[in-house]
Amino acid sequence: MNHGTGFGGRFWSCVLKLAGIRFEHQWTAEEYLTWLDVHGWRVVFSKELSARITMMYAECEWKTEG
């Protein structure tokens, strides 16, 4: 999820970066769910999890044709 929305998220993102953990993408919840949908997944359940860095939990199933 996007880490730039508050001081706490940006701070922990920097701490993790110093520890060698890199984030390839930082999306909003809507952007992430759209990305899953476009790439063949049907989101069955999703929830934003507030932590030091906001995360998204998503349960998905593969879209089948027919």
Summary of the structure (lengths in Angstrom):
residues: 66
radius of gyration: 14.0
end to end distance: 32.6
largest distance: 47.6
contacts: 138
relative contact order: 0.22
helix: 33%
strand: 26%
